[in-house]
Amino acid sequence: QVQVVESGGGLVQPGGSLLLSCAASGSTFGTSTMGWYRQVPGKTRELVASITSSGTLHYADFVEGRCTTSREQVHNTVVIYMVGLKPEDTAVYFCFWVIYATYYWGHGTQVTVSS
């Protein structure tokens, strides 16, 4: 059974930084992409960053220059480090793992940027 589990999150002051981690397990087949989406209540879930099994990175425009993501293949972990956080970064952040075009999601972790 595939499992995706996030850790990190919480309250951060504007301008602060945050590290989110994700561990995925339950499948060893095929190449895969991992990364992060975020969602604000009432809005569509939006992609924040992704990284393929070959290391190709993609960042959303709204985090470009403020975000770094990396991945450890053997244990299927991915982390995202964000700096210069803004109140509009407040959202639930979801880790995802794509295997053969199927998305597997974590339960999400709340990030609140507020003074």
Secondary structure as GFF3:
##gff-version 3
##sequence-region A 1 115
A	DSSP	beta_strand	3	8	.	.	.	ID=ss1
A	DSSP	beta_strand	10	12	.	.	.	ID=ss2
A	DSSP	beta_strand	18	25	.	.	.	ID=ss3
A	DSSP	beta_strand	32	39	.	.	.	ID=ss4
A	DSSP	beta_strand	46	52	.	.	.	ID=ss5
A	DSSP	beta_strand	57	59	.	.	.	ID=ss6
A	DSSP	three_ten_helix	61	63	.	.	.	ID=ss7
A	DSSP	beta_strand	67	72	.	.	.	ID=ss8
A	DSSP	beta_strand	77	82	.	.	.	ID=ss9
A	DSSP	three_ten_helix	87	89	.	.	.	ID=ss10
A	DSSP	beta_strand	91	99	.	.	.	ID=ss11
A	DSSP	beta_strand	102	105	.	.	.	ID=ss12
A	DSSP	beta_strand	109	113	.	.	.	ID=ss13
###
